């Protein structure tokens, strides 16, 4: 039996911010295609955000085991986002651009909402 997740303002915020950051990463990945390994990382990052969002909110529709693992999925979601933020600052040390900083702000708010949820 699947357990439906009630969606309120916090959950909608998580969904919107996740889709935004996923689209940013996918867009960067496809725009830099052919420029080595970095575009693949952007694409995998964007897909990872979408997969975690689906598992977190609609995992019960996929597998009843995911309902029981919702807490662990939440922590994985937070960790994934935190690693993305840290990687940005390491890989771009001293060369930060506004689009990247805006995306990091989105991700910081995403972590706060996930923490609150």
N, C-alpha and C positions, 0 to 999 in steps of 0.2 A: 504494500500500500504506500502510495507516495503522499508526502506531506507538502501542501502548498505553502509557499513563503508569502506572507502578507507584505504588500508593497506600500510604503508610506514615503514621506519626503526624503528621509535618509536613504532608503533603497533606490528611489528614483535618482537621487544625486549620485549614488555609486554607479548606477547604470549609465547615466549621461557622461560622467567623467571618464568612465572606462572606455566608452565608445569614442569619446574625443581623443584620448591618448592613444588608443589603438589605431584610429584613423591617421593621426599624426605619424606614428611609427610606420604604418603600412605605406603611407604616402612618401615618407623619406626613403624607405626601402626600395620602392618601385622607381622613384626618381633617380636614385643612385645606382640602379641596376647595371651590372657590368664593371663596377668600380671596386672589385675585390670582394672581401668577405663581409665587410660592414653592412651592405644592403641586406644580406641574408639575416644578420643579427636583428636589424630593424624589423624585417618581415616576421621573423620568429617571435620577437617581442610583441608586436601587434596581435599576432594570432594567439600568443600566450594570454594576453589580457582578455581577449574574447572567450577563450576556453575557460579561464577561471571564472569569468562572469557567468557563463552558462552553467558551469558546475555549481557555483554558489547559489544562484537563484532558481535554476530549473533542473538541478541534478536529480531531484526526486522523480522527475518525469523520465529520466534516463535509467536510473538504477536506484532501488530502495537502499542500497548500501551507501549511496552518496548522501542520503538524508542523515544517516547516523554520523557521517564524516563532515558535516557542514562546518563545525568548529575548526577542524583541521584545514579545510579548504580556505576558510577565512584567514587563518594564520599564513597559509601558503600565498594567498593573494597579497597580504600585507608584506611578506618577505620578498615576493617577486617585485612589487612596486618599490620597496626600499632598495633592493639591489639595482634596479633600473636607475634610480636617483643617484646612488653612489657611483655607478658606472659612468653616468653622464659627467659628473664632476671630475672623475679620474681621467677619462678619455679626452676631455676638453679643457684641461687645467689651464687657466689663464686666457682662454679663447672662447668665452661664453657669448652666445648670441641670443637676442631677444626671443626668437621662437622656441629655442631650447629651454630658456628660463621660464617662459610661459607654460610649457609642457611640464616642467618640474613643479611649478606651482599647482597645476592640475593634479599631479600625482601626490603632492603633499596633502592636499585637501582630500583626495581619495583615501589615503592612509588614515586620516582623521575620521572620515565617515565610516570606514571599515572597522576602525577601533571602537567607534561608538555603537555600531550595529550589534 
